[in-house]
Amino acid sequence: MEGGYPFPELIWLRPVHMTLGMSLVFVLLTVVFQKVRLFNLFSVTVISMLCSVVSAVTLYASGYIVDEYLGGDEVSFFMFLANLGLSVLNMMIYWGRNSILTYETVNPKK
């Protein structure tokens, strides 16, 4: 028992969720505040989907570990939900900003 936590194996999967979450926050901040297009629709979609899939696989793998102990790890599940929410938010914000910019370039103000 390391540090008073009864399931030390599950703690080692949390940094994966945290790293994916930090990368999604970086993409979100870059998309919101970008002056020059650093990300296009393809890159935002691929990054979001990869982070979601890796987070889901990590949650699934922790499920096998949890079956040994007949317990649960709520923190990993909530981290997965946060990563999934950030992925969807990234795509929605990019599509929203892209459609506004496209509309303004097609229909300039007079």
Secondary structure, 3 states (H helix, E strand, C coil): CCCCCCCHHHHCCHHHHHHHHHHHHHHHHHHHHCCCCCCCHHHHHHHHHHHHHHHHHHHHHHHHHHHHHCCCCHHHHHHHHHHHHHHHHHHHHHHHHHHHHHHHHHCCCC
